[in-house]
Amino acid sequence: MAPPVNITKLHPKGVEPTHTELEEELYETAHINYDKVHIEHNPSAASLYEDALVYESGSAISSTGALVASSGAKTGRSPKDKRIVDEPSSADKVWWGPVNKKLSENSWLINRERAIDYLNTRRRIYVIDAYAGWDPKYRIKVRIVCARAYHALFMRNMLIRPTEEELKTFGKPDFTIYNAGAFPANRYTSGMTSTTSVGINFKDMEMVILGTEYAGEMKKGIFTVMFYLMPVQHNVLTLHSSANEGDHGDVTLFFGLSGTGKTTLSADPNRALIGDDEHCWSDHGVFNIEGGCYAKCVGLSQEKEPDIFNAIRFGSVLENVVFDPLSRVVDYDDTTLTENTRCSYPIDYIPNAKLPCLTDNHPTNIVLLTCDARGVLPPISKLTNEQVMYHFISGYTSKMAGTEEGVTEPQATFSACFGQPFLVLHPMQYAKMLSDKITKHKANAWLLNTGWVGASASKGGKRIPLKYTRAMLDAVHSGELSKVEYENYPVFNLQVPKSCPNVPAPVLNPTKAWEGPASEFEAEVKKLGGLFAQNFENYKSEALPEVIAAGPQV
């Protein structure tokens, strides 16, 4: 209990202060004991820096002013430990299986109680109230309850920060995360497979984190919630994509897995950045879900990624990086702690960010990104509506040789809708929504390969130069690429341009760029086509015949 105030000789007991509305609410909903735990509500970045430096080991200030934080043993997400509560209101909608594993309501309550018990042992906890979704018609109010200043600052960056007036009338949240990541789950609780648990309850609209201090779990937890709420409640399509907008209001969406160029290509100096990772497409246009960016830092340099490099300053959070102990200069090539080094920063740290991060224009171009290390997919091809659905559901890219022991040639990786770990509904539902929107708004669709040409990456092929990829994108945005002559690319039946401004013609067609025997090339094309077909067997039962027919014909 806070001590009395206004003590005088006449009134030695003083005045007992009343508890805040937030304290009462947290006690009522979660039994957070405000008499023992100090609650920091929406603290400033400076205040969070101070607490992180004093109370959290591994914290420091980098030479550019960013907060350096350590996430401990877990330096990435734990998808195998993600659970969705099996309850009546959502059970018939969820795509159950390896992505969405069931958790009983009883096990959920045990984990929730365990997390709150831990939070009640802390001297101080942090509460961040903010929004997810820039469009006021669809945004949700999110509350983060956590024990680490690093986590609070991370989510302060990643969510949309309310104004002082908005905070006064914030009210009860639509969704709450209880992050007790420093405390393990009980492995003997039914449904647990380790000491880590990331659970989401759509009935209670809550998320509980145990056994992992990796901050990205919170960001992707909110994303998962939006993958459920937006389509189910509003018929709004949630997308794992970046987005930018030209001077004439032409919007481009970029879909792609890690390493395909989603962040790099959307950061175009001639176009305004709407966002780099998570978006929704409604009947009113496109809006960013987040208020910040979460960029990879491995190999980062001012020359290669100036916008990201310059965003790493006061208020940003550098995660699991290695720095010089004297100068505090970060070595972005040092992967001693992890290859998954990251930086979180507010989106307004990017000079050409579009604020607010939404547009009432609908996409003119849809770009599906892949990085084919086999050297057989065309650098760019125009897609039909059915091909968009097929390749969107496939979500293909390559895992490079050498990344794992025993991997001697590029391996195909598939992730449905380019975001399988975050999907809640069946992938075909998202694909159908995307197809309907492309048809309605007459958007052009493209498959853009940022991978290799001439041969596979393991056999001497060369990565498609970024200047050629950007030239192809420029031709897409100017409309020039829609006017050139096309030819059919066999097996995959893709329409490939015969010419593109500022790109050598042989580069555009892998058949002509291949440096080895023609028989070797044909074998590689059929091999990759077969892998596509094999992967699509997982979705065939829900797919339309014309979508199945739009895949490779081996």
C-alpha positions as CSV (number, residue, x, y, z in Angstrom):
1,M,0.0,0.0,0.0
2,A,1.3,3.5,-0.9
3,P,2.1,5.6,2.3
4,P,-0.3,8.3,3.4
5,V,0.2,11.9,2.3
6,N,-0.6,15.3,3.8
7,I,0.3,14.3,7.4
8,T,0.0,17.1,10.0
9,K,-0.1,17.4,13.8
10,L,-3.8,17.8,13.6
11,H,-4.2,14.9,11.2
12,P,-1.4,12.5,12.0
13,K,-2.9,9.7,9.9
14,G,-2.9,11.9,6.8
15,V,-4.8,10.9,3.7
16,E,-4.7,7.4,2.3
17,P,-4.1,7.6,-1.5
18,T,-6.6,5.7,-3.6
19,H,-5.3,3.2,-6.1
20,T,-5.3,4.0,-9.8
21,E,-7.8,2.7,-12.2
22,L,-5.1,0.6,-13.8
23,E,-4.1,-1.0,-10.5
24,E,-7.6,-1.9,-9.7
25,E,-8.2,-3.3,-13.1
26,L,-5.1,-5.5,-13.0
27,Y,-6.1,-6.8,-9.6
28,E,-9.6,-7.5,-10.7
29,T,-8.6,-9.3,-14.0
30,A,-5.4,-11.0,-13.0
31,H,-4.9,-10.6,-9.2
32,I,-1.7,-8.5,-9.7
33,N,-1.0,-7.4,-6.1
34,Y,-0.5,-3.6,-6.3
35,D,0.4,-3.4,-2.6
36,K,3.6,-5.4,-3.3
37,V,4.4,-4.7,-6.9
38,H,5.1,-1.3,-8.3
39,I,3.4,-0.8,-11.7
40,E,5.1,1.4,-14.3
41,H,2.5,2.5,-16.8
42,N,3.6,3.6,-20.2
43,P,7.0,4.8,-19.0
44,S,9.3,6.9,-21.2
45,A,12.2,5.4,-23.2
46,A,14.7,7.1,-20.9
47,S,13.1,5.6,-17.8
48,L,13.2,2.1,-19.4
49,Y,16.8,2.6,-20.3
50,E,17.6,3.4,-16.7
51,D,15.8,0.3,-15.4
52,A,17.3,-2.0,-18.0
53,L,20.8,-0.8,-17.2
54,V,20.4,-1.2,-13.5
55,Y,18.3,-4.4,-13.2
56,E,18.9,-6.5,-16.4
57,S,22.3,-8.2,-17.1
58,G,23.6,-7.9,-20.6
59,S,22.2,-4.4,-21.0
60,A,24.3,-1.5,-22.3
61,I,24.1,1.6,-24.4
62,S,25.7,1.3,-27.9
63,S,27.9,4.0,-29.4
64,T,24.9,5.3,-31.4
65,G,22.6,5.5,-28.3
66,A,20.5,2.3,-28.8
67,L,19.8,0.1,-25.8
68,V,21.6,-3.3,-26.1
69,A,19.6,-6.1,-24.6
70,S,20.0,-9.9,-24.1
71,S,17.2,-12.3,-24.6
72,G,19.0,-15.0,-22.7
73,A,19.0,-18.6,-23.9
74,K,16.3,-18.2,-26.5
75,T,17.4,-16.0,-29.4
76,G,14.5,-16.8,-31.7
77,R,10.9,-17.8,-31.7
78,S,9.8,-21.2,-30.4
79,P,7.1,-22.3,-32.9
80,K,7.0,-25.8,-31.5
81,D,5.9,-24.4,-28.2
82,K,3.0,-22.3,-29.6
83,R,-0.4,-23.4,-28.5
84,I,-4.0,-22.2,-29.2
85,V,-6.6,-22.8,-26.5
86,D,-9.2,-25.3,-27.7
87,E,-12.4,-23.6,-26.7
88,P,-15.9,-23.5,-28.3
89,S,-15.9,-19.9,-29.7
90,S,-12.9,-20.5,-32.0
91,A,-12.4,-24.3,-32.2
92,D,-14.3,-24.7,-35.5
93,K,-12.4,-21.9,-37.2
94,V,-8.8,-22.7,-36.3
95,W,-6.5,-24.6,-38.7
96,W,-5.5,-27.3,-36.2
97,G,-2.3,-29.2,-36.9
98,P,1.5,-28.7,-36.6
99,V,1.2,-24.9,-36.7
100,N,-1.7,-24.6,-34.3
101,K,-1.5,-27.2,-31.5
102,K,-4.3,-27.5,-29.1
103,L,-4.1,-26.5,-25.4
104,S,-6.9,-27.4,-23.0
105,E,-8.6,-24.7,-21.0
106,N,-7.4,-26.2,-17.8
107,S,-3.7,-26.2,-18.9
108,W,-4.2,-22.6,-20.0
109,L,-5.4,-21.6,-16.5
110,I,-2.4,-23.4,-14.9
111,N,0.0,-21.5,-17.2
112,R,-1.8,-18.2,-16.7
113,E,-1.7,-18.6,-12.9
114,R,2.0,-19.5,-13.0
115,A,2.8,-16.4,-15.1
116,I,0.8,-14.1,-12.7
117,D,2.4,-15.7,-9.6
118,Y,5.8,-14.9,-11.1
119,L,4.8,-11.3,-11.9
120,N,3.7,-10.9,-8.4
121,T,7.1,-11.7,-7.1
122,R,8.7,-8.8,-9.0
123,R,9.4,-5.5,-7.3
124,R,8.2,-3.7,-10.4
125,I,6.4,-4.6,-13.6
126,Y,5.7,-2.6,-16.7
127,V,2.4,-2.1,-18.5
128,I,2.3,-0.8,-22.0
129,D,-1.0,0.3,-23.5
130,A,-1.0,0.9,-27.2
131,Y,-2.7,0.0,-30.5
132,A,-2.3,-2.6,-33.2
133,G,-3.5,-1.4,-36.6
134,W,-3.3,2.2,-38.0
135,D,-6.8,2.3,-39.3
136,P,-9.0,3.5,-36.4
137,K,-11.9,1.5,-37.8
138,Y,-10.1,-1.8,-37.2
139,R,-7.3,-1.1,-34.6
140,I,-7.3,-3.1,-31.4
141,K,-6.2,-1.9,-27.9
142,V,-3.3,-4.0,-26.7
143,R,-1.9,-4.2,-23.2
144,I,1.5,-5.7,-22.4
145,V,2.2,-6.8,-18.8
146,C,5.8,-7.7,-18.4
147,A,8.7,-7.9,-16.0
148,R,11.6,-6.6,-18.1
149,A,12.2,-3.0,-19.2
150,Y,13.7,-4.4,-22.5
151,H,10.4,-6.0,-23.3
152,A,8.4,-2.9,-22.5
153,L,10.6,-0.7,-24.7
154,F,10.5,-3.3,-27.5
155,M,6.7,-3.3,-27.5
156,R,6.6,0.5,-27.0
157,N,8.5,0.6,-30.3
158,M,6.5,-2.1,-32.2
159,L,3.0,-1.0,-31.3
160,I,1.3,2.3,-32.2
161,R,1.9,4.7,-29.4
162,P,-1.2,6.5,-28.2
163,T,-1.3,10.3,-27.6
164,E,-1.8,11.6,-24.1
165,E,-5.4,12.2,-24.9
166,E,-5.9,8.7,-26.3
167,L,-4.2,7.2,-23.2
168,K,-6.7,9.0,-20.9
169,T,-9.6,7.3,-22.6
170,F,-7.9,4.0,-23.4
171,G,-10.1,2.0,-21.2
172,K,-10.0,-1.8,-21.1
173,P,-7.8,-3.5,-23.6
174,D,-9.1,-5.8,-26.4
175,F,-6.1,-8.1,-26.0
176,T,-3.6,-8.6,-23.1
177,I,-0.2,-10.3,-23.1
178,Y,1.2,-11.6,-19.8
179,N,5.0,-12.0,-20.4
180,A,6.6,-14.0,-17.6
181,G,9.3,-15.3,-20.0
182,A,12.0,-15.6,-17.3
183,F,9.9,-18.2,-15.5
184,P,9.6,-21.7,-17.0
185,A,6.5,-23.6,-17.8
186,N,5.9,-26.8,-15.8
187,R,6.9,-29.7,-18.2
188,Y,4.4,-32.0,-16.5
189,T,1.4,-29.7,-17.2
190,S,-0.8,-31.5,-19.8
191,G,0.1,-30.3,-23.3
192,M,3.6,-29.0,-22.5
193,T,6.6,-30.5,-24.4
194,S,9.3,-28.2,-22.8
195,T,9.7,-25.5,-20.3
196,T,8.6,-22.9,-22.9
197,S,5.0,-22.1,-23.6
198,V,3.5,-19.4,-25.8
199,G,-0.3,-19.7,-25.5
200,I,-3.1,-17.7,-27.0
201,N,-6.7,-17.8,-25.9
202,F,-9.3,-16.3,-28.3
203,K,-12.1,-16.5,-25.9
204,D,-10.4,-14.5,-23.1
205,M,-8.3,-12.5,-25.7
206,E,-5.1,-13.1,-23.8
207,M,-1.6,-14.5,-24.4
208,V,0.7,-16.0,-21.8
209,I,4.5,-16.4,-22.3
210,L,6.6,-18.7,-20.1
211,G,10.2,-19.9,-20.6
212,T,11.4,-17.6,-23.3
213,E,12.6,-14.0,-23.1
214,Y,12.8,-13.5,-26.8
215,A,10.8,-10.3,-27.4
216,G,9.7,-11.3,-30.9
217,E,7.2,-13.7,-29.4
218,M,5.1,-10.7,-28.4
219,K,5.2,-9.1,-31.8
220,K,4.3,-12.3,-33.6
221,G,1.7,-13.1,-31.0
222,I,-0.2,-9.9,-31.9
223,F,0.3,-10.7,-35.6
224,T,-1.3,-14.2,-35.0
225,V,-4.3,-12.5,-33.3
226,M,-4.7,-10.2,-36.2
227,F,-4.6,-13.2,-38.6
228,Y,-7.7,-14.4,-36.7
229,L,-9.6,-11.3,-35.7
230,M,-9.5,-9.3,-39.0
231,P,-10.8,-12.0,-41.4
232,V,-13.3,-13.5,-38.9
233,Q,-14.8,-10.3,-37.5
234,H,-14.3,-7.8,-40.3
235,N,-13.6,-9.6,-43.5
236,V,-10.2,-7.9,-43.6
237,L,-7.2,-9.7,-45.0
238,T,-4.1,-9.9,-42.8
239,L,-0.9,-10.2,-44.7
240,H,2.8,-11.0,-44.0
241,S,4.1,-8.3,-46.3
242,S,5.8,-5.0,-46.7
243,A,4.1,-2.1,-48.5
244,N,5.0,1.1,-50.1
245,E,3.3,3.9,-52.1
246,G,4.3,6.0,-55.1
247,D,3.7,9.7,-55.7
248,H,0.6,8.9,-57.7
249,G,-1.0,6.8,-55.0
250,D,0.0,3.4,-56.5
251,V,0.5,0.9,-53.7
252,T,2.7,-2.2,-53.9
253,L,2.6,-5.2,-51.6
254,F,5.7,-7.4,-51.2
255,F,5.3,-10.9,-49.9
256,G,8.4,-13.0,-49.0
257,L,10.1,-15.2,-46.5
258,S,13.4,-14.2,-44.8
259,G,16.2,-13.4,-47.2
260,T,14.1,-12.8,-50.2
261,G,14.3,-8.9,-50.1
262,K,11.0,-7.9,-48.6
263,T,12.5,-5.2,-46.4
264,T,15.2,-4.1,-48.8
265,L,12.9,-3.8,-51.9
266,S,10.1,-1.9,-50.0
267,A,12.7,0.6,-48.8
268,D,12.7,2.6,-52.0
269,P,13.9,6.2,-51.9
270,N,11.3,7.2,-54.5
271,R,8.4,5.7,-52.7
272,A,6.9,6.2,-49.2
273,L,7.2,3.2,-46.8
274,I,3.8,2.1,-45.3
275,G,5.5,-0.7,-43.4
276,D,8.0,-3.5,-43.6
277,D,6.4,-6.6,-42.3
278,E,2.7,-6.8,-41.2
279,H,-0.4,-5.3,-43.0
280,C,-4.1,-5.6,-43.5
281,W,-6.0,-5.0,-46.7
282,S,-9.6,-3.8,-46.0
283,D,-12.4,-2.5,-48.2
284,H,-11.0,1.0,-47.4
285,G,-7.3,0.4,-48.4
286,V,-4.1,-0.9,-46.8
287,F,-2.9,-0.2,-43.2
288,N,0.2,-1.2,-41.3
289,I,-0.4,-3.2,-38.1
290,E,2.7,-2.0,-36.3
291,G,4.2,1.3,-35.1
292,G,7.8,0.1,-35.6
293,C,10.2,-2.1,-37.5
294,Y,12.1,-5.2,-36.4
295,A,15.1,-5.4,-38.7
296,K,17.7,-8.1,-39.1
297,C,21.2,-6.8,-38.2
298,V,23.6,-9.5,-39.3
299,G,26.0,-8.0,-41.8
300,L,24.4,-4.6,-41.5
301,S,26.3,-1.6,-42.8
302,Q,25.6,2.0,-43.6
303,E,26.5,1.4,-47.3
304,K,24.0,-1.5,-47.7
305,E,21.1,-0.4,-45.6
306,P,21.5,3.3,-44.7
307,D,17.9,3.7,-43.4
308,I,18.1,0.8,-41.0
309,F,21.7,1.7,-39.9
310,N,20.7,5.3,-39.2
311,A,17.6,4.2,-37.3
312,I,19.8,2.6,-34.6
313,R,19.8,5.4,-32.1
314,F,18.3,6.5,-28.8
315,G,15.0,4.7,-28.3
316,S,16.0,1.7,-30.5
317,V,16.6,-1.8,-29.0
318,L,19.5,-3.9,-30.2
319,E,19.0,-7.5,-29.5
320,N,21.8,-10.1,-28.9
321,V,24.5,-8.1,-30.7
322,V,28.2,-8.1,-29.8
323,F,29.9,-4.7,-29.1
324,D,33.4,-3.5,-28.3
325,P,33.6,-3.2,-24.5
326,L,35.4,0.1,-24.7
327,S,33.9,2.0,-27.6
328,R,30.5,0.3,-27.5
329,V,30.6,0.1,-31.3
330,V,28.5,-2.8,-32.4
331,D,30.1,-5.5,-34.7
332,Y,27.2,-6.5,-36.9
333,D,29.3,-9.3,-38.5
334,D,29.8,-11.0,-35.1
335,T,27.4,-13.9,-34.7
336,T,28.8,-15.2,-31.4
337,L,25.5,-15.0,-29.6
338,T,23.2,-15.7,-32.6
339,E,22.8,-15.1,-36.3
340,N,19.4,-13.7,-35.5
341,T,20.6,-10.3,-34.3
342,R,17.8,-7.7,-34.5
343,C,16.9,-4.1,-33.9
344,S,13.5,-2.7,-33.0
345,Y,12.8,1.0,-33.7
346,P,9.8,3.3,-34.2
347,I,8.8,3.5,-37.9
348,D,9.2,7.3,-37.8
349,Y,12.9,6.8,-37.5
350,I,12.8,5.9,-41.3
351,P,12.9,9.2,-43.2
352,N,10.5,8.3,-46.0
353,A,7.9,6.5,-43.8
354,K,4.3,7.4,-44.6
355,L,2.7,8.7,-41.4
356,P,0.1,7.7,-40.4
357,C,0.9,4.3,-41.9
358,L,-2.1,3.7,-44.0
359,T,-3.6,4.6,-47.4
360,D,-7.1,4.6,-48.8
361,N,-5.7,3.4,-52.1
362,H,-5.8,-0.2,-53.1
363,P,-2.7,-2.1,-54.3
364,T,-1.8,-1.7,-58.0
365,N,0.8,-4.4,-57.8
366,I,1.2,-7.6,-55.8
367,V,4.8,-8.9,-55.7
368,L,5.5,-12.5,-54.5
369,L,9.2,-12.7,-53.7
370,T,11.3,-15.8,-53.8
371,C,15.0,-16.5,-53.7
372,D,15.5,-19.5,-55.9
373,A,19.1,-20.8,-55.3
374,R,18.7,-23.5,-58.0
375,G,18.8,-20.9,-60.7
376,V,15.7,-22.1,-62.6
377,L,12.9,-19.7,-61.7
378,P,12.7,-16.5,-63.9
379,P,13.8,-13.2,-62.3
380,I,10.3,-11.9,-63.0
381,S,7.1,-13.3,-64.4
382,K,3.5,-12.1,-64.6
383,L,0.9,-14.2,-62.8
384,T,-2.7,-15.1,-63.4
385,N,-5.1,-15.0,-60.6
386,E,-5.0,-18.7,-60.2
387,Q,-1.2,-18.7,-60.2
388,V,-1.2,-16.0,-57.5
389,M,-3.3,-18.4,-55.3
390,Y,-1.0,-21.3,-56.0
391,H,2.3,-19.5,-55.3
392,F,0.8,-17.6,-52.4
393,I,-0.2,-20.9,-50.7
394,S,3.1,-22.5,-51.6
395,G,5.3,-19.6,-50.2
396,Y,8.5,-21.0,-51.7
397,T,12.2,-20.0,-51.2
398,S,15.5,-21.8,-50.8
399,K,17.5,-22.9,-47.8
400,M,21.1,-22.3,-48.7
401,A,23.8,-25.0,-48.8
402,G,26.1,-24.9,-45.8
403,T,23.5,-23.4,-43.4
404,E,23.1,-26.8,-41.8
405,E,25.4,-29.8,-41.5
406,G,24.8,-32.2,-44.4
407,V,23.1,-29.7,-46.6
408,T,25.2,-29.7,-49.8
409,E,22.8,-28.2,-52.3
410,P,20.0,-25.7,-52.0
411,Q,16.9,-27.0,-50.3
412,A,13.3,-26.0,-51.1
413,T,11.4,-24.3,-48.2
414,F,7.7,-23.7,-48.3
415,S,5.7,-21.6,-45.9
416,A,2.0,-21.1,-46.7
417,C,0.9,-17.5,-47.4
418,F,4.6,-16.6,-46.8
419,G,3.8,-16.7,-43.0
420,Q,2.7,-20.2,-42.0
421,P,3.8,-20.0,-38.3
422,F,1.3,-17.1,-37.8
423,L,-1.7,-18.4,-39.6
424,V,-4.8,-19.3,-37.6
425,L,-7.3,-20.1,-40.4
426,H,-6.7,-22.6,-43.3
427,P,-4.3,-21.0,-45.9
428,M,-6.9,-21.4,-48.6
429,Q,-9.2,-18.9,-46.8
430,Y,-6.5,-16.2,-47.0
431,A,-5.6,-17.1,-50.6
432,K,-9.3,-16.8,-51.6
433,M,-9.6,-13.4,-50.0
434,L,-6.4,-12.2,-51.7
435,S,-7.7,-13.5,-55.1
436,D,-11.0,-11.8,-54.7
437,K,-9.3,-8.5,-53.8
438,I,-6.9,-8.7,-56.7
439,T,-9.9,-9.3,-59.1
440,K,-12.0,-6.5,-57.6
441,H,-9.3,-3.9,-57.7
442,K,-7.6,-5.1,-61.0
443,A,-4.2,-5.4,-59.4
444,N,-1.3,-6.8,-61.4
445,A,0.6,-9.7,-59.8
446,W,4.2,-10.7,-60.2
447,L,6.6,-13.5,-59.1
448,L,10.0,-11.8,-58.5
449,N,13.0,-14.1,-58.0
450,T,15.9,-12.4,-56.2
451,G,18.0,-15.6,-56.3
452,W,20.5,-17.1,-58.8
453,V,21.0,-17.3,-62.5
454,G,23.2,-19.3,-64.8
455,A,23.5,-22.2,-62.4
456,S,22.6,-23.1,-58.8
457,A,24.3,-21.2,-56.0
458,S,26.3,-24.4,-55.1
459,K,27.5,-24.8,-58.7
460,G,28.8,-21.4,-59.7
461,G,25.6,-19.5,-60.4
462,K,25.5,-15.7,-59.7
463,R,23.0,-13.9,-57.5
464,I,20.8,-11.6,-59.6
465,P,22.3,-8.1,-59.2
466,L,20.2,-5.9,-57.0
467,K,20.3,-3.2,-59.7
468,Y,18.6,-5.5,-62.1
469,T,15.9,-6.4,-59.6
470,R,15.3,-2.7,-58.8
471,A,15.2,-2.0,-62.6
472,M,12.5,-4.7,-63.0
473,L,10.5,-3.2,-60.1
474,D,10.9,0.3,-61.6
475,A,9.4,-1.1,-64.8
476,V,6.5,-2.6,-62.9
477,H,5.8,0.7,-61.1
478,S,6.0,2.7,-64.3
479,G,3.8,0.3,-66.2
480,E,6.4,-0.4,-68.8
481,L,6.6,-4.1,-68.0
482,S,2.9,-4.5,-68.8
483,K,3.5,-3.3,-72.3
484,V,6.3,-5.6,-73.4
485,E,6.1,-8.9,-75.3
486,Y,6.0,-12.1,-73.1
487,E,6.9,-15.8,-73.7
488,N,5.8,-18.9,-71.9
489,Y,8.2,-20.6,-69.5
490,P,7.6,-24.4,-69.6
491,V,6.7,-26.7,-66.7
492,F,5.8,-23.7,-64.5
493,N,3.8,-22.1,-67.3
494,L,4.9,-18.6,-66.3
495,Q,4.7,-15.6,-68.6
496,V,8.2,-14.1,-68.8
497,P,9.0,-10.7,-70.4
498,K,11.3,-10.8,-73.4
499,S,12.7,-7.4,-72.5
500,C,12.9,-5.0,-69.6
501,P,14.5,-1.5,-69.5
502,N,18.1,-1.6,-68.0
503,V,18.1,-5.4,-67.7
504,P,20.0,-7.6,-70.2
505,A,17.6,-9.9,-72.1
506,P,19.4,-13.2,-71.4
507,V,19.0,-12.6,-67.6
508,L,15.2,-12.6,-68.0
509,N,14.9,-16.2,-69.1
510,P,16.7,-18.9,-67.1
511,T,16.7,-21.2,-70.2
512,K,18.9,-18.7,-72.0
513,A,21.0,-17.8,-69.0
514,W,21.9,-21.4,-68.0
515,E,25.6,-22.1,-68.4
516,G,25.5,-25.9,-68.2
517,P,24.0,-28.7,-70.4
518,A,20.3,-28.2,-71.5
519,S,19.5,-31.7,-70.1
520,E,20.8,-30.6,-66.6
521,F,18.6,-27.5,-66.7
522,E,15.5,-29.4,-67.7
523,A,16.1,-31.9,-64.9
524,E,16.5,-29.1,-62.3
525,V,13.2,-27.4,-63.5
526,K,11.3,-30.7,-63.3
527,K,12.8,-31.5,-59.9
528,L,11.7,-28.1,-58.5
529,G,8.3,-28.5,-60.1
530,G,8.0,-31.9,-58.4
531,L,8.8,-30.4,-55.0
532,F,6.1,-27.7,-55.5
533,A,3.5,-30.4,-56.4
534,Q,4.6,-32.6,-53.4
535,N,4.2,-29.6,-51.0
536,F,0.8,-28.7,-52.5
537,E,-0.6,-32.1,-51.6
538,N,-1.1,-30.6,-48.1
539,Y,-3.7,-28.1,-49.5
540,K,-5.2,-30.0,-52.4
541,S,-8.3,-31.0,-50.6
542,E,-9.4,-27.4,-50.1
543,A,-8.1,-26.0,-53.4
544,L,-10.2,-25.3,-56.5
545,P,-9.3,-27.4,-59.6
546,E,-8.2,-24.3,-61.5
547,V,-5.7,-23.4,-58.7
548,I,-4.3,-26.9,-58.7
549,A,-3.9,-26.7,-62.5
550,A,-2.0,-23.4,-62.1
551,G,1.0,-25.2,-60.5
552,P,3.9,-26.8,-62.3
553,Q,3.0,-29.5,-64.8
554,V,5.7,-32.2,-64.4
